[in-house]
């Protein structure tokens, strides 16, 4: 039932109008003057006001002006009641924000028609405001949920341009970034569950923030692995540039991740990143009850193959990605791989920095220090996610914070993954063979992850060697 307020200093007019409105089905409150009406509105809510203009204590035009500083015309319709059809009164009332007016002597059918019209308009306005509120709630929900996977700028772009979403599945030129912690699965097998979760939280919090900062979309997080893509849902002609800049930034961010790990007594981690660019299919993939906005296609498969060959701290990009970027990246190495399922070899490049507007470079002090004494180690080949039974002895001849020169009489294939146990120490580390000198049986091993004991021992050995 609509709540009406009738304001008139004449008791006869006030009583007559209120009784007729009650019989028409409205709830009516009366006020005998302008001040009384304003005081009533402090504690009561009304849907419409019938306001007399000529009142001795405070005239209706003044009351209307006060009301309009608080209530809009759609929030509180006001119909002015004037004793005469004075153009001056009507103009003044409409200028102050009156919705309509009626003249005395009052014709009740006219009053009823105008009240019904204004209440219908108010109901329509209230419904519009309700829908706007619901839309804003939905938009806020999208910001809070979808914003976990893409940057806030991308979310706002999608809300402004929903036609650009393409959630139904579209072909799009994209760059795929896949990041994975080297040796994490094997490392986690020997750790308490709460420490594993803390390590992952440290890592993922930093990486997700970095990806969002560069406009990437997170398509999947599986354990320590992250799949992100650039160029969707919003098209981006510079997707490759943004992906590589993001990768360099992510590798730099591993410093703060490992700083927090060291402060918590957790192992240091190393991450490998593979990037490939090309056409993929992006969209919502799944069922009616659960789906994921992600990308599929050979462009993803090749990115995964590239990432699987990375060592800790490396960024390896495909030739297609390099061609998209141009000559603003620092290239530290090149090799040719034959991806599984492919008939054609693929050129890939190790990148450690990007110039231009980004000017991001991985600062890695990786100068090997000759040890005062070779350190005996026990090495075990890692095959996939499992430590094999193939163990052999070796010696560490040179060390840095990120790599070591390993000597062994056993032939080791390039890009083999190793678990290295330090003699006389509980520490161990994981690494990948990146270079080899068969003549001297020397191998360059890039570390993937180190236990706290191994990290402390390596730091101590480097200091000893540097102080000779």
N, C-alpha and C positions, 0 to 999 in steps of 0.2 A: 504494500500500500504506500502510495506516494505521500510524503509529508509536506504540507503547505503552511506558509506563514502569511497571515493577513494582517496588514498594518494600516490602521485608520483611527484617527482621533474621535470620529463620530461613532458613538456606541450603536446607534440604529443601523447605520450602514455596515458596521463591523459584524454585528450579530446576524443581519440578514444574509450577507455574503458567506459567512462561515457556515451557517446552517444549510444553505443550498449546496455548498461544496461537500459537506459531510454526507448529505443525501446522495450525492453523485459518486460516493465511494472513496473520498479522500480523507486523510487524517489532517485535521486543521488545528493550528495554534494561532492565537490572536495576540496582538500588541496594540496598546493604545497610543503609541507615539514612536518617534524615531529612536530615542535613547533606549526605550524598553525593548524595541526590536533588536538593536545591536547587543544589548545585554543578554537577551534570550539566545542569541547565536553563539555566545561564548561556550555554552554547555550543550547545545542542541544542534542537530544537523537537519537541514531542510532541502527538499528537492526543487522548490520554487517559492518565490516571494511575490505577493500582490501588495504593492507599495503605493500608498496615497501620496500625492505630491504636496498638497496644502495641509501642513500640520504645524501647530504653534511652537512646540518645543524644538524640533529639528525637522526641517522640511525634507521631503522625499528625495530631492536632487542631492542634498548634502549626504543623506544616508546612503544613497546609491553610490556616490563617489567613494565613501568609506568602504563599502562592500567590494567595490571593484579593485581596491588595492589588495584584497585577499582572495577573492573568488573571480574566476574568469566567467565570461558569458555562457560558456558551455557547462562549466561546473555548477553554477547557480543562476538559472534563468530568473530575471526580474521583470514583471509586468507592471508598468506604472499606471496608476489610476488618477485621472485628472478631472476636476469639476467642470471644466469647460474645454472645448476643442481649441485650445490655444496653441498656435503654431510655435510660439516662443517656448512654452513649457515642453512641448513634444521634442523640439530640436535640442533643448538643453538636456532632456532625459536620454535621448538617443546618443548625444555626444558623450555622456558619462557612461554609456554602456548598457542602456536598457535594451531588453530583447524585444519588447512590444509595449503597446499602451492601449488602454480602453478609456472611454469617457463616461462621465456621469450625466444623466441618470443611467445606471448600469443595466445593460441587457444581459440577463444571465446566460442565454444561449451563446452570445458572443463571448462572454467570459469563459464558459466551458470549452468552446472550440479553441480559443487561444491558449488556454491552460493545457489542453490535450496536445496541441501542436508543439508547445515548448517542452513539455515533458517527453514527447516522442523524440524530439531533437536531442534532449539531454540523454535519453537512454541510448540513442545511436552514438553520441559522443562518448558516453561511458564505455560502450562496447568497443569502440575504436581504441580507447585508452587501454582497455583490458587486453585487446589483441596486441597492441604495441608492447605492453608489459610482458606478455607471453613470448613475443618475438625476441625481446631483449633478454629474457630468461634463456631462451633457446640459444641465442647468440653467445650469451655468457657461458652456457654449457659447452658450446663448440669451442670457445676460447680456452676453457679450462681443460677440456679433454683432448681435442685435436691439437691444441697448443703444446701438448707434451711431445708431439712428434715433429712439428714444424715451427718455424720462428713466428713471433707475434706479428711481424709485418706480413707474412704469408697468410696468416689467419684473417687479418683485417682485409687483405686483398680479396680473399675468398668470400668474406661476408659482403663486401661491396660489389663483387662481380661473381655471383654464384654460377653464372653460365660458364665460367672458366674452370669449374671443378672437374668435369670429365670423369666422374666416378663410375660411369657405366663401362669404362674400358676404352682407351684410345691409344693409338700409336703416337709415340712422342720421342724426340731426340733427347736423350738423358745421359748423365754421367753417373756411374755406379761406384760408390765407395764402400769397400768392405774392410772392416778392421777387426782384428782378433789378437788376443793376448797370447804370446808365444809361451808354450809349455804350461799354460794355466791349469789344464785338466789334470796333468800329472802332479803338479804342485798342490792342487786342491785336494787330491786324494789323501795327502798326508797331513791335512790341517783340520782343526775343529770347525764345525759348521758355522759358528758365530764369526770366526775370523774370515772365513770365505765370504760371507755376506758383507762384512765390513769392507773387505778389499774390493768387492764388486761395486758396492755403493760408492766408494771413493772414486773408482774408475768411471763408472757410468754417469755419475753426476757431472763430472768434469767434461766428459765427451759429449753428452747430450746438449749441454749448454753451448759448447763450441760449435757443434753442428748447426744448432739453431741460429747462432750468431752469423753464420755464413749462408743462411737461407736453405739449408738442406732439409729433406724430409726423411724421417726415420721409418723405414719400411718393416724392420724386424730387429728384435733383440733376442738372441738365444744364448743364455749364459753370458760368456764374455765376448761373444761375437755381435757386431753391429753391422747392419746393412742400411746404408743411407743413399738417397739419390737426389740429384739436382736436375731441375728442368721440369718438375711436376710437383704438385698439381698446377702451379702457375708456370707457364712457359718461360724459359730463360735461355736467351741466345748465348749466354756466357756460362753455361752450366759446367763446362770442363774447367774453366778458370776458377770458378767458385769451389769446385770439388777439390782441386789441387791445393788452393789456398787453405781450405778447411783441413786437409790432411796435414799440411805443415804445422798449422796451428795446433792440431790435435797432438802431434808428436812433441811440440814444445810444452803442451799442457801436461804431458806425462811427468815432467819434473815436479810439479806441485802434487800430482798423485803419489809419486814415490816419496816425496817429502813427508806427506801425511802417513804413508805406510811406515816409514822409518820411525817416525815419532810414536807410532802405535806398536812398534816391534813386529811389523809385518814384512814379508818379503818384498823386494823391489820387483817391478814388473816392466816388461818390454812389449811393445805393440808393433805389429806389422800391418801395413795398409796396402791394398791393391785397388787400382782405379781403372775402369774401362769406360769408353764412351761409344754410343751408338743408339740405334733405335730399339726401344722396348715397348711393352704394353703395360700401361699403368691404369689402375682402377681398383674398385672394391672387389676383392676376391674372397670367396667363402660361401656361407649359406645365409639364409634369411635371418637366422638368430645370431650368427657371429661371422664377421668378416673383417678383413684387414685391407687398408689402402696401401698397395705395394706395387712393385714392378716385376715383371717376368720376361723371359726371353734369353736368347743367346748372349746378349750384352751382360746379363747378370752372371751367367755361367762362366764366361771368360774372366770377369772380374774376380770371381771366386777362385779360379785356377791361378790367377796372378797373385792373389793374396796368400794362397797356400805356399807359395815359394818365397815369401818374404822372411827376413830375419827380424829380430827385435830392433826397433828404431828405424826400420826401412819404410820408404814409400816407393812402390813400383807402379808405374803407369803404362798403359798400352800406347802403341803408336798412334792410334786414333785420338787418344786424349791429347798427346803432345801436339798433333797436327791442329787441334782446335785452339790450343793456347798460343802457340807461337814462341818466339825467342825470349821469353822472360822467366824461364825456369833454370835453376842450376842443376845440371845433369852430372851425377857422380859415376854412372856406369851404364852399360848397355849389354844386353844378352838376348839370345833367341831361345824361345821355348816352344815346345810342341804340346799344346794343351790336350788333355784327355778328350777323345772324341773328335778331334780336329785333324784334318789332313794337311793343313797348311801351317808352317811355323809362324810364330808371331814375335815381332820385335818388342821388347819391353825396356823401360828405362828407369834407373833409380834417380829419384829427385830429392833434393834436400833444401830447396828454397824457391821462392818466387819473388820476382822484383815488381816493378810497376807501382801501382798504388798500394799494394800490400807490403812489399819490402819485408817479407817474412823468411827467415832462414834458420835452419836447425843448427843451434850452437852445440856442437859435439866435440869435446876435447878427447880425441881418440888416438892420441899419440902413444904408441906402444913403448913401454919402459922395459929395457933389458933387466931381467932379474939378477940379483947377486948370486942366486943359486936356483937351479931348475927345480920346480915343484912337481913331485910325482903325483899322478892322478890316475883314477880308474874311470875309463870311459865306457859307456853303454849306448848302443844305437837305439834311437827312438823311431818306431815304425807306426805312423799314424798317430794314435793317441795312447799307444802302449809302449812300455819299455821292453825291449827284446832281451833275449838271453845272450846276445852277442856282445861280450865285454872284452876289453883289451886295455893294456897299460899304455900310458903316455907321459909326457912331461910338458909343463908349461914353461916356455922360455922367455916370453915377453907378455906384459899385461898392460891393459888400460881399464878404465871404468866400464867400458862397453865391449871389449873384445880381448882375445888372447891369441898368441902364437903357440900352437900345439905341435909337438913332435911325437911321431909314432911310427913304428915299423910296419904297422898294419895299414893296408891301402884303404882309404876312405873316399867315397864318392862325393863329388861336389853337391852342395845343398843338403847333405845329410844332417839330420838332427841328432844331437848328442846330449846325454846326461853325464856330467863330469863330477866325480866325487873327489874332493881335495884330500890328500893324504894327511893324517894327523889332525883332521878337523871334521867336525860333524856337518860342515856346510857342503852344499852341492849347488850346481847351477845347470841351466839348460842353454844350449847354443846351437847355431847352424853354421856349417862349413861353407865359407864364401870364396876362399881362395886356396890354392894348393901349389906347393913346389915339390913335385915328385922326386926331384934329384936329392933334396935334403930331407925329404919326408916331413916337411913343415906344412901346417895348415892354419889358415886364419879362421878363427871361430868367433862369430858375433853372438854375444850373449842374448838370451831370450828372457830369462828370469834367474834371480839369485836368491838363495835363502839368506836371512840376516847374518848367519855365521860366515857364509861364503863372502858376502858383501864386506863384512868387517875385515876378513882376512885379506881380500884383494886390496882394500884401501891401505892396510898396513904394509903389504908387500910393495905397493907402488911408492909409498912414502920412503920406505927403506932404500929402494932403488934410486929415487930422486935425490936422496941425501948423500949418495956416495961421493 
